[in-house]
Amino acid sequence: MAFSLLIHLYLPFPSTYVFKAYFIYFVFQYALARFLPGTIVKGLPLEDGTVLEYNCNGLQAYLITLSLFLAGGHVGWWKYSIVYDHLLEFVAVTSIFHWCYWSIVFIKGRMLKKREYNDGLIREVWLGAERNPRILGVDCKLFFDGRPSLLTWVVVAFSYASVQYEKYGAFSTPMLIYLIFSFLYMLDFFVTENQFITGFEIYQERFGFMLSWGNFVWMPFVCTAQAYYLIEWSELPTWGSIAVCLLWLFGYVVARLSNAQKDKFKREPNAPFLGIKSRYIETPEGKKVLTSGFWALSRHPNYFGELANSLSFGLMCGFDKGIFPYAYSIFIWTLLFTRYERDHRKMAVKYGASFDKYCKEVKYKIIPYLY
């Protein structure tokens, strides 16, 4: 949190042009999330029996935004390199937007009569004072996990790639791989947005400083460091390109199918998945914990897929550009391992002997046969 304040000592104050550009972009994304027709998906029942509804229109917003960005650059409304040309200003303005938006959500959460208390003010600031905040009819977690973060990631990547094309008249193989995989990775997220509703981020995570600053600033700018470093022409050996592609594909398939199996299980506990019979442990409280298919290999096979996937993005840069191109991978590995431990402690206290039984049946935490 202190870091997010200190960086403003080194960042330029955003120009009126950059402020207006991001303001229009942000309001446009918010309006799409609020008013664009989509699939209405019901979430899992909360402890008090409440079932929230989510307007899953991320795919439409994703395709509309990218189409407008490319079309606008083509006709001269803006330069494709707009983000690269004003990079530090965009970092500054998104951080300012984060502070404003997070303050509203935090104050709103603190004022709730049925506020869910964290262990002290610091944890409440960091993890959030409200589990399912909604502002102007938009669910904060669903919106920020997709629009200012992942969707903006692709816009930023396209902006960086345009600079390479302007300089060299072509895309290098690593840059082309990065663009294709970034586009497909985010496309898949929005295609399967309905499955995200039953995941940890939506069902259990709160919207605090961590998610707000991470989605506003970290994801679109730090996690696209690979594309920034790939602007200067470099190539991987053919075997390296193939290895990176296979690692990305492996991670994608494991994460995608693991999440799909878990989502199906949560909605239809006894239904088979890809011909695999559903098997689970049922706690005295009535909670069912999946122990078949991917979820028999580790307690979080989806995290394993994400770890492999994030590592592949860094490897696209090789090893001659320092550690910063691996910022996304380091972030994901740190996030998922700490998230697992946080969730593990909570489940151990909540379910006691039943959770111990589950841990004995599914021995590995994240990485099968290793961890």
VODO-323162 format. One record per residue (C-alpha): residue number from 1; residue in one letter; x, y, z. Coordinates in nm, 4 decimals, always signed. Layout:
N
+-----+-----+----------+----------+----------+
:   n : res :     east :    north :       up :
+-----+-----+----------+----------+----------+
: NUM :   A :        X :        Y :        Z :
...
+-----+-----+----------+----------+----------+
//
This chain:
371
+-----+-----+----------+----------+----------+
:   n : res :     east :    north :       up :
+-----+-----+----------+----------+----------+
:   1 :   M :  +0.0000 :  +0.0000 :  +0.0000 :
:   2 :   A :  +0.2848 :  +0.2363 :  +0.0853 :
:   3 :   F :  +0.4472 :  +0.1494 :  -0.2485 :
:   4 :   S :  +0.1359 :  +0.2590 :  -0.4388 :
:   5 :   L :  +0.1714 :  +0.6010 :  -0.2753 :
:   6 :   L :  +0.5482 :  +0.6298 :  -0.3102 :
:   7 :   I :  +0.5457 :  +0.5662 :  -0.6853 :
:   8 :   H :  +0.3667 :  +0.8987 :  -0.7306 :
:   9 :   L :  +0.6871 :  +1.0700 :  -0.6192 :
:  10 :   Y :  +0.8524 :  +0.9352 :  -0.9340 :
:  11 :   L :  +0.5615 :  +0.9446 :  -1.1765 :
:  12 :   P :  +0.4663 :  +1.2520 :  -1.3821 :
:  13 :   F :  +0.1311 :  +1.4094 :  -1.3143 :
:  14 :   P :  -0.0964 :  +1.2907 :  -1.5963 :
:  15 :   S :  -0.1702 :  +1.5396 :  -1.8702 :
:  16 :   T :  -0.5256 :  +1.6468 :  -1.9476 :
:  17 :   Y :  -0.5096 :  +1.4350 :  -2.2639 :
:  18 :   V :  -0.4164 :  +1.1154 :  -2.0749 :
:  19 :   F :  -0.6643 :  +1.1845 :  -1.7961 :
:  20 :   K :  -0.9474 :  +1.2348 :  -2.0460 :
:  21 :   A :  -0.8431 :  +0.9284 :  -2.2456 :
:  22 :   Y :  -0.8498 :  +0.6978 :  -1.9430 :
:  23 :   F :  -1.1642 :  +0.8601 :  -1.8004 :
:  24 :   I :  -1.3517 :  +0.7951 :  -2.1266 :
:  25 :   Y :  -1.2119 :  +0.4417 :  -2.1439 :
:  26 :   F :  -1.3080 :  +0.3616 :  -1.7853 :
:  27 :   V :  -1.6590 :  +0.5087 :  -1.8098 :
:  28 :   F :  -1.7094 :  +0.3254 :  -2.1389 :
:  29 :   Q :  -1.6113 :  -0.0068 :  -1.9788 :
:  30 :   Y :  -1.8368 :  +0.0623 :  -1.6817 :
:  31 :   A :  -2.1276 :  +0.1454 :  -1.9103 :
:  32 :   L :  -2.0724 :  -0.1745 :  -2.1092 :
:  33 :   A :  -2.0674 :  -0.3791 :  -1.7889 :
:  34 :   R :  -2.3870 :  -0.2140 :  -1.6680 :
:  35 :   F :  -2.6000 :  -0.1892 :  -1.9818 :
:  36 :   L :  -2.4669 :  -0.4265 :  -2.2486 :
:  37 :   P :  -2.6972 :  -0.7315 :  -2.2713 :
:  38 :   G :  -2.5358 :  -1.0548 :  -2.1596 :
:  39 :   T :  -2.6096 :  -1.3899 :  -2.0007 :
:  40 :   I :  -2.7596 :  -1.3579 :  -1.6542 :
:  41 :   V :  -2.5852 :  -1.6134 :  -1.4324 :
:  42 :   K :  -2.6793 :  -1.6967 :  -1.0747 :
:  43 :   G :  -2.4004 :  -1.7257 :  -0.8217 :
:  44 :   L :  -2.3706 :  -1.9847 :  -0.5481 :
:  45 :   P :  -2.5907 :  -1.9331 :  -0.2401 :
:  46 :   L :  -2.4240 :  -1.7224 :  +0.0290 :
:  47 :   E :  -2.4319 :  -1.8138 :  +0.3978 :
:  48 :   D :  -2.7567 :  -1.6228 :  +0.4489 :
:  49 :   G :  -2.9182 :  -1.7907 :  +0.1477 :
:  50 :   T :  -2.8827 :  -1.4902 :  -0.0833 :
:  51 :   V :  -2.8211 :  -1.5746 :  -0.4485 :
:  52 :   L :  -2.6685 :  -1.2911 :  -0.6491 :
:  53 :   E :  -2.7112 :  -1.2514 :  -1.0232 :
:  54 :   Y :  -2.4321 :  -1.1496 :  -1.2596 :
:  55 :   N :  -2.4579 :  -1.0011 :  -1.6064 :
:  56 :   C :  -2.1876 :  -1.1911 :  -1.7948 :
:  57 :   N :  -2.1292 :  -0.9716 :  -2.1002 :
:  58 :   G :  -1.7490 :  -0.9699 :  -2.0902 :
:  59 :   L :  -1.7083 :  -1.1379 :  -2.4297 :
:  60 :   Q :  -1.9129 :  -0.8701 :  -2.6041 :
:  61 :   A :  -1.7251 :  -0.5932 :  -2.4212 :
:  62 :   Y :  -1.3892 :  -0.7545 :  -2.5067 :
:  63 :   L :  -1.4588 :  -0.7772 :  -2.8785 :
:  64 :   I :  -1.6189 :  -0.4319 :  -2.8972 :
:  65 :   T :  -1.3274 :  -0.2677 :  -2.7152 :
:  66 :   L :  -1.0553 :  -0.4295 :  -2.9247 :
:  67 :   S :  -1.2449 :  -0.3564 :  -3.2464 :
:  68 :   L :  -1.2817 :  +0.0106 :  -3.1490 :
:  69 :   F :  -0.9166 :  +0.0369 :  -3.0466 :
:  70 :   L :  -0.7975 :  -0.1047 :  -3.3777 :
:  71 :   A :  -1.0501 :  +0.0902 :  -3.5858 :
:  72 :   G :  -0.9790 :  +0.4164 :  -3.4041 :
:  73 :   G :  -0.6073 :  +0.3772 :  -3.4586 :
:  74 :   H :  -0.6636 :  +0.3010 :  -3.8263 :
:  75 :   V :  -0.8673 :  +0.6156 :  -3.8931 :
:  76 :   G :  -0.6396 :  +0.8357 :  -3.6829 :
:  77 :   W :  -0.8497 :  +0.9030 :  -3.3726 :
:  78 :   W :  -0.5461 :  +0.7970 :  -3.1688 :
:  79 :   K :  -0.2113 :  +0.6334 :  -3.2279 :
:  80 :   Y :  -0.1832 :  +0.2607 :  -3.1630 :
:  81 :   S :  +0.1233 :  +0.3481 :  -2.9576 :
:  82 :   I :  -0.0775 :  +0.5756 :  -2.7242 :
:  83 :   V :  -0.0047 :  +0.3676 :  -2.4139 :
:  84 :   Y :  +0.3661 :  +0.3348 :  -2.4914 :
:  85 :   D :  +0.3969 :  +0.7056 :  -2.5725 :
:  86 :   H :  +0.2386 :  +0.8084 :  -2.2392 :
:  87 :   L :  +0.3221 :  +0.5018 :  -2.0313 :
:  88 :   L :  +0.4165 :  +0.6620 :  -1.6982 :
:  89 :   E :  +0.1236 :  +0.9019 :  -1.7228 :
:  90 :   F :  -0.1167 :  +0.6116 :  -1.7695 :
:  91 :   V :  +0.0362 :  +0.4337 :  -1.4700 :
:  92 :   A :  -0.0169 :  +0.7512 :  -1.2670 :
:  93 :   V :  -0.3761 :  +0.8084 :  -1.3774 :
:  94 :   T :  -0.4816 :  +0.4482 :  -1.3170 :
:  95 :   S :  -0.3315 :  +0.4691 :  -0.9686 :
:  96 :   I :  -0.5305 :  +0.7868 :  -0.9025 :
:  97 :   F :  -0.8481 :  +0.6173 :  -1.0246 :
:  98 :   H :  -0.7701 :  +0.3233 :  -0.7984 :
:  99 :   W :  -0.7438 :  +0.5425 :  -0.4896 :
: 100 :   C :  -1.0722 :  +0.7174 :  -0.5658 :
: 101 :   Y :  -1.2661 :  +0.4001 :  -0.6430 :
: 102 :   W :  -1.1202 :  +0.1943 :  -0.3587 :
: 103 :   S :  -1.2005 :  +0.4704 :  -0.1086 :
: 104 :   I :  -1.5656 :  +0.4676 :  -0.2143 :
: 105 :   V :  -1.5907 :  +0.0882 :  -0.1874 :
: 106 :   F :  -1.4074 :  +0.0771 :  +0.1472 :
: 107 :   I :  -1.6209 :  +0.3480 :  +0.3079 :
: 108 :   K :  -1.9338 :  +0.1809 :  +0.1747 :
: 109 :   G :  -1.8226 :  -0.1525 :  +0.3214 :
: 110 :   R :  -1.7389 :  -0.0017 :  +0.6599 :
: 111 :   M :  -2.0861 :  +0.1521 :  +0.6812 :
: 112 :   L :  -2.2692 :  -0.1776 :  +0.6300 :
: 113 :   K :  -2.4776 :  -0.2919 :  +0.9251 :
: 114 :   K :  -2.3928 :  -0.6565 :  +0.8522 :
: 115 :   R :  -2.0253 :  -0.5930 :  +0.7863 :
: 116 :   E :  -1.7993 :  -0.9002 :  +0.7772 :
: 117 :   Y :  -1.5089 :  -0.8209 :  +1.0071 :
: 118 :   N :  -1.1507 :  -0.9076 :  +0.9258 :
: 119 :   D :  -0.8757 :  -0.9557 :  +1.1833 :
: 120 :   G :  -0.7953 :  -0.5916 :  +1.2387 :
: 121 :   L :  -0.8081 :  -0.2726 :  +1.0340 :
: 122 :   I :  -0.4976 :  -0.3471 :  +0.8259 :
: 123 :   R :  -0.6364 :  -0.6771 :  +0.6977 :
: 124 :   E :  -0.9705 :  -0.5115 :  +0.6348 :
: 125 :   V :  -0.8039 :  -0.2416 :  +0.4280 :
: 126 :   W :  -0.5933 :  -0.4938 :  +0.2358 :
: 127 :   L :  -0.8530 :  -0.7688 :  +0.1832 :
: 128 :   G :  -1.1697 :  -0.5598 :  +0.1911 :
: 129 :   A :  -1.4590 :  -0.4667 :  +0.4165 :
: 130 :   E :  -1.7292 :  -0.6126 :  +0.1912 :
: 131 :   R :  -1.7437 :  -0.9430 :  +0.0078 :
: 132 :   N :  -1.9763 :  -0.8519 :  -0.2780 :
: 133 :   P :  -1.9696 :  -0.4746 :  -0.3309 :
: 134 :   R :  -2.1730 :  -0.3313 :  -0.6145 :
: 135 :   I :  -2.1511 :  +0.0293 :  -0.7332 :
: 136 :   L :  -2.4152 :  +0.1684 :  -0.9715 :
: 137 :   G :  -2.5373 :  -0.1811 :  -1.0475 :
: 138 :   V :  -2.1941 :  -0.3224 :  -1.1381 :
: 139 :   D :  -2.0368 :  -0.6040 :  -0.9373 :
: 140 :   C :  -1.6899 :  -0.4759 :  -0.8447 :
: 141 :   K :  -1.5068 :  -0.8085 :  -0.8410 :
: 142 :   L :  -1.6423 :  -0.9372 :  -1.1718 :
: 143 :   F :  -1.5814 :  -0.6008 :  -1.3374 :
: 144 :   F :  -1.2287 :  -0.5396 :  -1.2118 :
: 145 :   D :  -1.1036 :  -0.8941 :  -1.2567 :
: 146 :   G :  -1.1942 :  -0.8653 :  -1.6250 :
: 147 :   R :  -1.2165 :  -0.5125 :  -1.7629 :
: 148 :   P :  -0.9539 :  -0.2691 :  -1.6199 :
: 149 :   S :  -0.7149 :  -0.5641 :  -1.5791 :
: 150 :   L :  -0.7291 :  -0.8441 :  -1.8375 :
: 151 :   L :  -0.9017 :  -0.6544 :  -2.1174 :
: 152 :   T :  -0.6697 :  -0.3583 :  -2.0688 :
: 153 :   W :  -0.3758 :  -0.6024 :  -2.0681 :
: 154 :   V :  -0.4510 :  -0.6867 :  -2.4326 :
: 155 :   V :  -0.4939 :  -0.3206 :  -2.5307 :
: 156 :   V :  -0.1558 :  -0.2410 :  -2.3722 :
: 157 :   A :  +0.0067 :  -0.5397 :  -2.5447 :
: 158 :   F :  -0.1264 :  -0.4268 :  -2.8846 :
: 159 :   S :  +0.0076 :  -0.0771 :  -2.8170 :
: 160 :   Y :  +0.3558 :  -0.2111 :  -2.7405 :
: 161 :   A :  +0.3490 :  -0.4398 :  -3.0430 :
: 162 :   S :  +0.2598 :  -0.1467 :  -3.2695 :
: 163 :   V :  +0.5827 :  +0.0244 :  -3.1636 :
: 164 :   Q :  +0.7863 :  -0.2768 :  -3.2725 :
: 165 :   Y :  +0.6044 :  -0.2841 :  -3.6050 :
: 166 :   E :  +0.6716 :  +0.0872 :  -3.6594 :
: 167 :   K :  +1.0425 :  +0.0373 :  -3.5875 :
: 168 :   Y :  +1.1055 :  -0.2830 :  -3.7819 :
: 169 :   G :  +0.8127 :  -0.3245 :  -4.0207 :
: 170 :   A :  +0.7262 :  -0.6668 :  -3.8785 :
: 171 :   F :  +0.6589 :  -0.8579 :  -3.5575 :
: 172 :   S :  +0.9274 :  -1.0818 :  -3.4098 :
: 173 :   T :  +0.8296 :  -1.4426 :  -3.3426 :
: 174 :   P :  +0.8208 :  -1.3967 :  -2.9612 :
: 175 :   M :  +0.6072 :  -1.0809 :  -2.9957 :
: 176 :   L :  +0.3685 :  -1.2590 :  -3.2299 :
: 177 :   I :  +0.3429 :  -1.5537 :  -2.9894 :
: 178 :   Y :  +0.2818 :  -1.3132 :  -2.7014 :
: 179 :   L :  +0.0053 :  -1.1285 :  -2.8874 :
: 180 :   I :  -0.1714 :  -1.4469 :  -2.9980 :
: 181 :   F :  -0.1568 :  -1.6119 :  -2.6560 :
: 182 :   S :  -0.2579 :  -1.2944 :  -2.4725 :
: 183 :   F :  -0.5566 :  -1.2512 :  -2.7011 :
: 184 :   L :  -0.6601 :  -1.6172 :  -2.6685 :
: 185 :   Y :  -0.6017 :  -1.6263 :  -2.2929 :
: 186 :   M :  -0.8281 :  -1.3283 :  -2.2305 :
: 187 :   L :  -1.0769 :  -1.4452 :  -2.4922 :
: 188 :   D :  -1.1125 :  -1.7729 :  -2.3063 :
: 189 :   F :  -1.1621 :  -1.5894 :  -1.9777 :
: 190 :   F :  -1.4544 :  -1.3946 :  -2.1181 :
: 191 :   V :  -1.6019 :  -1.6933 :  -2.3039 :
: 192 :   T :  -1.6056 :  -1.8874 :  -1.9755 :
: 193 :   E :  -1.6930 :  -1.5893 :  -1.7557 :
: 194 :   N :  -1.9936 :  -1.7788 :  -1.6197 :
: 195 :   Q :  -1.7575 :  -2.0372 :  -1.4658 :
: 196 :   F :  -1.5640 :  -1.7598 :  -1.2923 :
: 197 :   I :  -1.8779 :  -1.6828 :  -1.0896 :
: 198 :   T :  -1.8350 :  -2.0009 :  -0.8817 :
: 199 :   G :  -1.4606 :  -1.9530 :  -0.8305 :
: 200 :   F :  -1.2747 :  -1.8351 :  -0.5221 :
: 201 :   E :  -1.2325 :  -1.4782 :  -0.6478 :
: 202 :   I :  -1.6069 :  -1.4176 :  -0.6739 :
: 203 :   Y :  -1.7521 :  -1.6518 :  -0.4131 :
: 204 :   Q :  -1.5090 :  -1.6002 :  -0.1238 :
: 205 :   E :  -1.2624 :  -1.3175 :  -0.1912 :
: 206 :   R :  -1.3427 :  -0.9675 :  -0.0729 :
: 207 :   F :  -1.2782 :  -0.6534 :  -0.2744 :
: 208 :   G :  -1.0020 :  -0.4708 :  -0.0924 :
: 209 :   F :  -0.6922 :  -0.2670 :  -0.1670 :
: 210 :   M :  -0.5117 :  -0.5751 :  -0.2980 :
: 211 :   L :  -0.7620 :  -0.6471 :  -0.5744 :
: 212 :   S :  -0.8287 :  -0.2828 :  -0.6564 :
: 213 :   W :  -0.4682 :  -0.1722 :  -0.7057 :
: 214 :   G :  -0.3740 :  -0.5050 :  -0.8596 :
: 215 :   N :  -0.6446 :  -0.4789 :  -1.1245 :
: 216 :   F :  -0.6120 :  -0.1065 :  -1.1901 :
: 217 :   V :  -0.2334 :  -0.0810 :  -1.2071 :
: 218 :   W :  -0.0402 :  -0.4053 :  -1.1631 :
: 219 :   M :  -0.2118 :  -0.6313 :  -1.4139 :
: 220 :   P :  -0.2295 :  -0.3974 :  -1.7160 :
: 221 :   F :  +0.1197 :  -0.2471 :  -1.6790 :
: 222 :   V :  +0.3504 :  -0.4717 :  -1.4759 :
: 223 :   C :  +0.2134 :  -0.7997 :  -1.6092 :
: 224 :   T :  +0.2618 :  -0.6853 :  -1.9685 :
: 225 :   A :  +0.6315 :  -0.6232 :  -1.9127 :
: 226 :   Q :  +0.7124 :  -0.9065 :  -2.1529 :
: 227 :   A :  +0.5644 :  -0.7165 :  -2.4484 :
: 228 :   Y :  +0.7474 :  -0.3991 :  -2.3433 :
: 229 :   Y :  +1.0822 :  -0.5778 :  -2.3451 :
: 230 :   L :  +1.0009 :  -0.7592 :  -2.6683 :
: 231 :   I :  +0.9738 :  -0.4276 :  -2.8559 :
: 232 :   E :  +1.3481 :  -0.4429 :  -2.9163 :
: 233 :   W :  +1.3919 :  -0.7181 :  -3.1726 :
: 234 :   S :  +1.4984 :  -1.0557 :  -3.0396 :
: 235 :   E :  +1.4316 :  -1.4124 :  -3.1442 :
: 236 :   L :  +1.4114 :  -1.7473 :  -2.9716 :
: 237 :   P :  +1.5579 :  -2.0610 :  -3.1263 :
: 238 :   T :  +1.2950 :  -2.2728 :  -3.2975 :
: 239 :   W :  +1.3044 :  -2.5323 :  -3.0206 :
: 240 :   G :  +1.2575 :  -2.2520 :  -2.7651 :
: 241 :   S :  +0.9502 :  -2.1170 :  -2.9419 :
: 242 :   I :  +0.8006 :  -2.4657 :  -2.9610 :
: 243 :   A :  +0.8747 :  -2.5324 :  -2.5928 :
: 244 :   V :  +0.7138 :  -2.2048 :  -2.4853 :
: 245 :   C :  +0.4042 :  -2.2773 :  -2.6943 :
: 246 :   L :  +0.3712 :  -2.6285 :  -2.5513 :
: 247 :   L :  +0.4122 :  -2.5028 :  -2.1939 :
: 248 :   W :  +0.1464 :  -2.2352 :  -2.2495 :
: 249 :   L :  -0.0894 :  -2.4876 :  -2.4084 :
: 250 :   F :  -0.0346 :  -2.7353 :  -2.1241 :
: 251 :   G :  -0.1072 :  -2.4716 :  -1.8613 :
: 252 :   Y :  -0.4120 :  -2.3475 :  -2.0489 :
: 253 :   V :  -0.5651 :  -2.6945 :  -2.0869 :
: 254 :   V :  -0.5049 :  -2.7925 :  -1.7235 :
: 255 :   A :  -0.6452 :  -2.4654 :  -1.5842 :
: 256 :   R :  -0.9366 :  -2.4581 :  -1.8287 :
: 257 :   L :  -1.0524 :  -2.8151 :  -1.7697 :
: 258 :   S :  -0.9935 :  -2.7993 :  -1.3934 :
: 259 :   N :  -1.2110 :  -2.4902 :  -1.3644 :
: 260 :   A :  -1.4752 :  -2.6424 :  -1.5900 :
: 261 :   Q :  -1.4872 :  -2.9603 :  -1.3802 :
: 262 :   K :  -1.5128 :  -2.7631 :  -1.0553 :
: 263 :   D :  -1.7870 :  -2.5373 :  -1.1922 :
: 264 :   K :  -1.9898 :  -2.8362 :  -1.3121 :
: 265 :   F :  -1.9440 :  -3.0092 :  -0.9778 :
: 266 :   K :  -2.0638 :  -2.7062 :  -0.7828 :
: 267 :   R :  -2.3783 :  -2.6867 :  -0.9925 :
: 268 :   E :  -2.4358 :  -3.0619 :  -1.0431 :
: 269 :   P :  -2.2392 :  -3.2560 :  -0.7766 :
: 270 :   N :  -2.3263 :  -3.6034 :  -0.9041 :
: 271 :   A :  -2.2862 :  -3.5396 :  -1.2770 :
: 272 :   P :  -1.9814 :  -3.6964 :  -1.4521 :
: 273 :   F :  -1.7224 :  -3.4767 :  -1.6217 :
: 274 :   L :  -1.5670 :  -3.5955 :  -1.9477 :
: 275 :   G :  -1.6778 :  -3.9456 :  -1.8542 :
: 276 :   I :  -1.5146 :  -3.9226 :  -1.5093 :
: 277 :   K :  -1.7494 :  -4.0236 :  -1.2314 :
: 278 :   S :  -1.7873 :  -3.7600 :  -0.9638 :
: 279 :   R :  -1.6336 :  -3.8489 :  -0.6272 :
: 280 :   Y :  -1.6267 :  -3.6283 :  -0.3231 :
: 281 :   I :  -1.6007 :  -3.6019 :  +0.0541 :
: 282 :   E :  -1.9025 :  -3.4625 :  +0.2342 :
: 283 :   T :  -1.8523 :  -3.2711 :  +0.5580 :
: 284 :   P :  -2.0970 :  -3.2793 :  +0.8518 :
: 285 :   E :  -2.1938 :  -2.9242 :  +0.7514 :
: 286 :   G :  -2.3108 :  -3.0529 :  +0.4135 :
: 287 :   K :  -2.0236 :  -2.9147 :  +0.2026 :
: 288 :   K :  -1.9044 :  -3.1416 :  -0.0797 :
: 289 :   V :  -1.5331 :  -3.1412 :  -0.1655 :
: 290 :   L :  -1.4401 :  -3.2802 :  -0.5084 :
: 291 :   T :  -1.1777 :  -3.5590 :  -0.5137 :
: 292 :   S :  -1.1954 :  -3.7000 :  -0.8674 :
: 293 :   G :  -1.0525 :  -3.6145 :  -1.2072 :
: 294 :   F :  -0.8114 :  -3.3230 :  -1.2025 :
: 295 :   W :  -0.9034 :  -3.2591 :  -0.8409 :
: 296 :   A :  -0.7645 :  -3.5971 :  -0.7361 :
: 297 :   L :  -0.4162 :  -3.4947 :  -0.8549 :
: 298 :   S :  -0.3921 :  -3.1889 :  -0.6293 :
: 299 :   R :  -0.6156 :  -2.9676 :  -0.4203 :
: 300 :   H :  -0.5808 :  -2.6851 :  -0.6716 :
: 301 :   P :  -0.4955 :  -2.8215 :  -1.0174 :
: 302 :   N :  -0.6300 :  -2.4971 :  -1.1679 :
: 303 :   Y :  -0.3539 :  -2.3107 :  -0.9851 :
: 304 :   F :  -0.1005 :  -2.5551 :  -1.1286 :
: 305 :   G :  -0.2211 :  -2.4709 :  -1.4786 :
: 306 :   E :  -0.1973 :  -2.0975 :  -1.4065 :
: 307 :   L :  +0.1580 :  -2.1373 :  -1.2750 :
: 308 :   A :  +0.2710 :  -2.3117 :  -1.5948 :
: 309 :   N :  +0.0833 :  -2.0611 :  -1.8084 :
: 310 :   S :  +0.2356 :  -1.7563 :  -1.6384 :
: 311 :   L :  +0.5868 :  -1.9016 :  -1.6618 :
: 312 :   S :  +0.5479 :  -1.9450 :  -2.0381 :
: 313 :   F :  +0.4775 :  -1.5720 :  -2.0795 :
: 314 :   G :  +0.8085 :  -1.4862 :  -1.9138 :
: 315 :   L :  +1.0033 :  -1.7446 :  -2.1107 :
: 316 :   M :  +0.8938 :  -1.5750 :  -2.4330 :
: 317 :   C :  +1.1558 :  -1.3110 :  -2.3448 :
: 318 :   G :  +1.4371 :  -1.5588 :  -2.2907 :
: 319 :   F :  +1.6936 :  -1.4924 :  -2.0179 :
: 320 :   D :  +1.8859 :  -1.1908 :  -2.1472 :
: 321 :   K :  +1.6462 :  -0.9138 :  -2.0393 :
: 322 :   G :  +1.6731 :  -0.9407 :  -1.6631 :
: 323 :   I :  +1.4088 :  -1.0441 :  -1.4124 :
: 324 :   F :  +1.1412 :  -0.7823 :  -1.4817 :
: 325 :   P :  +0.9845 :  -0.9696 :  -1.7777 :
: 326 :   Y :  +0.9098 :  -1.2422 :  -1.5233 :
: 327 :   A :  +0.7125 :  -1.0026 :  -1.3018 :
: 328 :   Y :  +0.3800 :  -1.1557 :  -1.4063 :
: 329 :   S :  +0.5007 :  -1.5068 :  -1.3324 :
: 330 :   I :  +0.6447 :  -1.4025 :  -0.9945 :
: 331 :   F :  +0.3194 :  -1.2252 :  -0.9114 :
: 332 :   I :  +0.1006 :  -1.5246 :  -1.0029 :
: 333 :   W :  +0.3204 :  -1.7728 :  -0.8167 :
: 334 :   T :  +0.3240 :  -1.5526 :  -0.5054 :
: 335 :   L :  -0.0492 :  -1.4808 :  -0.5256 :
: 336 :   L :  -0.1608 :  -1.8401 :  -0.5726 :
: 337 :   F :  +0.0688 :  -1.9948 :  -0.3125 :
: 338 :   T :  -0.0293 :  -1.7373 :  -0.0498 :
: 339 :   R :  -0.3956 :  -1.7635 :  -0.1473 :
: 340 :   Y :  -0.3785 :  -2.1407 :  -0.1074 :
: 341 :   E :  -0.2264 :  -2.1137 :  +0.2405 :
: 342 :   R :  -0.4864 :  -1.8551 :  +0.3443 :
: 343 :   D :  -0.7700 :  -2.0722 :  +0.2186 :
: 344 :   H :  -0.6140 :  -2.3852 :  +0.3703 :
: 345 :   R :  -0.6041 :  -2.2336 :  +0.7182 :
: 346 :   K :  -0.9638 :  -2.1178 :  +0.6902 :
: 347 :   M :  -1.0902 :  -2.4575 :  +0.5733 :
: 348 :   A :  -0.8908 :  -2.6435 :  +0.8405 :
: 349 :   V :  -1.0579 :  -2.4407 :  +1.1152 :
: 350 :   K :  -1.4029 :  -2.4578 :  +0.9582 :
: 351 :   Y :  -1.4185 :  -2.8295 :  +0.8740 :
: 352 :   G :  -1.1717 :  -2.9882 :  +1.1170 :
: 353 :   A :  -1.1592 :  -3.3698 :  +1.0878 :
: 354 :   S :  -1.3365 :  -3.3685 :  +0.7496 :
: 355 :   F :  -1.0673 :  -3.1431 :  +0.6073 :
: 356 :   D :  -0.7954 :  -3.3665 :  +0.7508 :
: 357 :   K :  -0.9564 :  -3.6617 :  +0.5739 :
: 358 :   Y :  -0.9617 :  -3.4665 :  +0.2492 :
: 359 :   C :  -0.5932 :  -3.3758 :  +0.2820 :
: 360 :   K :  -0.5019 :  -3.7420 :  +0.3342 :
: 361 :   E :  -0.6941 :  -3.8450 :  +0.0221 :
: 362 :   V :  -0.5610 :  -3.5606 :  -0.1959 :
: 363 :   K :  -0.2008 :  -3.5331 :  -0.0783 :
: 364 :   Y :  -0.0595 :  -3.2586 :  -0.2969 :
: 365 :   K :  -0.1462 :  -2.8932 :  -0.2520 :
: 366 :   I :  -0.0938 :  -2.7500 :  -0.6004 :
: 367 :   I :  +0.1748 :  -2.9273 :  -0.8048 :
: 368 :   P :  +0.1008 :  -3.3002 :  -0.8438 :
: 369 :   Y :  +0.3716 :  -3.5293 :  -0.7026 :
: 370 :   L :  +0.5847 :  -3.2322 :  -0.5958 :
: 371 :   Y :  +0.4014 :  -2.9849 :  -0.3715 :
+-----+-----+----------+----------+----------+
//
